[in-house]
Amino acid sequence: MAADTPQVNVRHTDDEDEGFSILEVAIAGAIFMLVSLGFLTMMFAAVKTYSSARDRTVSQQVAGQVFEQARQLSWDLLGVSGGNPPGTLLGTQTVTVGGLSMTVVTKVAYVDDPVPNGISTGANYKRVTVTVTSPVAGEPPYSAETLIAPPKQPSLNTGVIRVYAVEKFDSAAIPGASVQLKTGPSATRSDVTDVSGSVTFA
């Protein structure tokens, strides 16, 4: 009786079936790059949105702190150092919050808004405007303002000097003109005219 001969199955494969071809690898790589590019774009957009929101929140907090400082001042001290009206607030300062170094510009101006049949002094309120500029590239400055009223109605014997800068020939208003008050009880004072070409010294 003859011994059984073991049978071996041999599978022949063509070279084309072995592994991935260069074309398949290139297509898979291109698809991976497109997916990765979309993911990175989305991630960068999310980071930028977060950075912008964080920057605006910090700017609002900084402006709020300046407003609180202004409200705690007496009426006579509510102003910018060396400005019009004069006071103790800093006109320009650098504040660092959470690693962000921000430039804070504070301006105080008089507001003429008398009550009906009331006293028109030209200085019924003081408008405090705070502009915060962030070091983040492309981020627009944040600006806010508030009105602060005096503790009592302005007196009739408290006068103001209102200056109007106009063109000589057609009387057109000149905004941004430098005006200096050289005499008086609180001289020397300087300011620039607003869009209507006027400036008020109390």
C-alpha positions as CSV (number, residue, x, y, z in Angstrom):
1,M,0.0,0.0,0.0
2,A,1.5,3.3,-1.1
3,A,1.9,6.1,1.3
4,D,-0.3,9.2,0.9
5,T,1.4,12.0,-0.8
6,P,0.8,15.4,0.9
7,Q,-0.7,18.0,-1.3
8,V,0.5,21.5,-1.2
9,N,-1.6,24.4,-2.5
10,V,0.5,27.0,-4.3
11,R,-1.0,30.3,-5.1
12,H,0.6,32.2,-7.9
13,T,0.2,36.0,-7.7
14,D,1.0,38.6,-10.2
15,D,3.3,41.5,-9.4
16,E,0.3,43.9,-9.8
17,D,-1.4,42.3,-6.7
18,E,1.5,42.7,-4.3
19,G,0.9,45.7,-1.8
20,F,-0.2,49.2,-2.8
21,S,0.9,50.7,-6.1
22,I,2.5,54.1,-6.2
23,L,-0.7,55.6,-7.7
24,E,-2.8,54.3,-4.8
25,V,-0.3,55.7,-2.3
26,A,-0.3,59.1,-4.1
27,I,-4.1,59.2,-4.1
28,A,-4.4,58.3,-0.4
29,G,-1.8,60.9,0.4
30,A,-3.7,63.6,-1.5
31,I,-6.9,62.7,0.3
32,F,-5.2,62.8,3.7
33,M,-3.7,66.2,2.9
34,L,-7.1,67.6,1.8
35,V,-8.7,66.3,5.0
36,S,-5.8,67.6,7.1
37,L,-5.9,71.0,5.4
38,G,-9.6,71.4,6.1
39,F,-9.1,70.4,9.8
40,L,-6.2,72.8,10.2
41,T,-8.2,75.7,8.6
42,M,-11.1,75.0,11.0
43,M,-8.7,74.8,14.0
44,F,-7.0,78.1,13.1
45,A,-10.4,79.8,12.6
46,A,-11.4,78.5,16.1
47,V,-8.2,79.8,17.7
48,K,-8.6,83.2,16.0
49,T,-12.3,83.4,17.2
50,Y,-11.2,82.5,20.7
51,S,-8.4,85.0,20.6
52,S,-10.7,87.8,19.3
53,A,-13.3,87.0,22.0
54,R,-10.7,86.9,24.7
55,D,-9.2,90.2,23.5
56,R,-12.6,92.0,23.5
57,T,-13.5,90.7,26.9
58,V,-10.2,91.9,28.4
59,S,-10.6,95.3,26.6
60,Q,-14.1,95.6,28.1
61,Q,-12.7,94.9,31.6
62,V,-10.0,97.4,31.2
63,A,-12.4,100.1,30.0
64,G,-14.7,99.3,32.9
65,Q,-11.9,99.8,35.4
66,V,-11.2,103.2,34.0
67,F,-14.9,104.1,34.2
68,E,-15.0,103.0,37.8
69,Q,-12.0,105.1,38.6
70,A,-13.6,108.1,36.9
71,R,-16.8,107.8,38.8
72,Q,-15.0,107.8,42.1
73,L,-13.3,111.1,41.4
74,S,-14.7,114.4,42.6
75,W,-16.2,116.6,39.8
76,D,-13.3,119.0,39.9
77,L,-10.7,116.2,39.5
78,L,-12.7,114.4,36.7
79,G,-10.5,115.0,33.7
80,V,-7.2,114.1,32.1
81,S,-3.9,115.2,33.4
82,G,-2.8,118.2,31.3
83,G,-6.0,118.0,29.3
84,N,-9.3,119.8,29.0
85,P,-11.0,119.5,31.5
86,P,-7.9,119.0,33.7
87,G,-7.9,116.2,36.2
88,T,-6.1,113.2,37.5
89,L,-6.9,110.5,34.9
90,L,-4.0,109.4,32.7
91,G,-4.5,110.3,29.1
92,T,-2.4,107.4,27.8
93,Q,-1.2,104.3,29.7
94,T,-0.1,100.7,29.0
95,V,-1.9,98.0,30.9
96,T,-0.9,94.3,31.0
97,V,-3.7,91.8,31.6
98,G,-3.3,88.1,31.2
99,G,-0.1,88.5,29.2
100,L,-1.7,91.1,26.9
101,S,0.0,94.5,26.9
102,M,-2.8,97.0,25.9
103,T,-2.7,100.7,25.2
104,V,-5.4,102.6,26.9
105,V,-6.3,106.2,25.8
106,T,-8.8,108.2,28.0
107,K,-10.5,111.4,26.9
108,V,-12.9,113.6,28.9
109,A,-15.0,116.3,27.3
110,Y,-17.8,118.6,28.4
111,V,-21.4,117.9,27.3
112,D,-23.9,120.7,26.9
113,D,-27.3,119.2,27.7
114,P,-29.4,121.4,30.0
115,V,-32.9,120.4,31.2
116,P,-35.8,122.3,29.7
117,N,-35.8,125.9,31.0
118,G,-32.6,125.0,32.9
119,I,-29.2,126.6,33.0
120,S,-27.1,126.3,29.9
121,T,-23.5,126.3,31.0
122,G,-22.0,124.3,28.2
123,A,-20.8,121.8,30.8
124,N,-23.8,119.9,32.2
125,Y,-22.0,116.5,32.0
126,K,-18.6,115.1,31.3
127,R,-18.2,112.4,28.7
128,V,-15.5,109.9,29.4
129,T,-14.3,107.9,26.4
130,V,-11.9,105.0,26.7
131,T,-10.2,103.4,23.7
132,V,-8.3,100.1,24.2
133,T,-5.8,99.0,21.6
134,S,-4.7,95.4,21.7
135,P,-1.3,94.0,20.5
136,V,-3.1,91.3,18.6
137,A,-2.6,91.9,14.8
138,G,-5.7,92.8,12.9
139,E,-7.8,93.3,16.1
140,P,-9.7,96.7,15.9
141,P,-9.5,99.0,19.0
142,Y,-12.3,98.7,21.5
143,S,-14.0,102.0,22.4
144,A,-16.7,102.8,24.9
145,E,-18.0,106.0,26.6
146,T,-20.1,107.0,29.6
147,L,-21.6,110.2,30.9
148,I,-21.0,111.4,34.4
149,A,-23.2,114.1,36.0
150,P,-22.1,116.7,38.6
151,P,-23.3,116.2,42.2
152,K,-25.4,119.4,41.9
153,Q,-26.7,121.6,39.1
154,P,-23.9,123.9,37.7
155,S,-24.0,127.4,39.1
156,L,-24.8,130.5,37.1
157,N,-21.5,132.1,38.1
158,T,-19.5,129.1,36.7
159,G,-18.7,130.2,33.2
160,V,-17.2,128.5,30.2
161,I,-15.2,129.7,27.2
162,R,-16.5,128.1,24.0
163,V,-14.2,128.5,21.0
164,Y,-15.2,128.0,17.4
165,A,-12.6,127.6,14.7
166,V,-13.8,128.5,11.3
167,E,-12.4,129.3,7.9
168,K,-11.9,133.0,7.1
169,F,-13.6,133.1,3.8
170,D,-16.5,130.7,4.0
171,S,-16.9,130.2,7.8
172,A,-16.6,126.4,7.4
173,A,-15.8,124.6,10.7
174,I,-12.2,123.5,11.2
175,P,-12.1,120.1,13.1
176,G,-8.9,119.0,14.7
177,A,-7.5,122.6,15.2
178,S,-5.2,123.1,18.2
179,V,-6.5,125.7,20.6
180,Q,-4.6,127.0,23.6
181,L,-6.0,129.1,26.5
182,K,-3.2,131.3,27.8
183,T,-4.9,133.4,30.4
184,G,-7.5,132.9,33.1
185,P,-7.7,131.2,36.5
186,S,-6.7,127.8,35.1
187,A,-4.3,128.7,32.2
188,T,-2.4,127.4,30.4
189,R,-4.9,124.8,28.8
190,S,-5.0,123.3,25.4
191,D,-7.3,121.1,23.4
192,V,-8.4,120.3,19.8
193,T,-11.7,121.2,18.1
194,D,-14.3,118.5,17.5
195,V,-16.1,117.8,14.2
196,S,-18.1,120.9,14.6
197,G,-15.0,123.0,15.0
198,S,-15.7,123.9,18.6
199,V,-13.9,123.3,21.9
200,T,-15.1,124.3,25.5
201,F,-12.9,125.4,28.4
202,A,-14.7,125.5,31.8
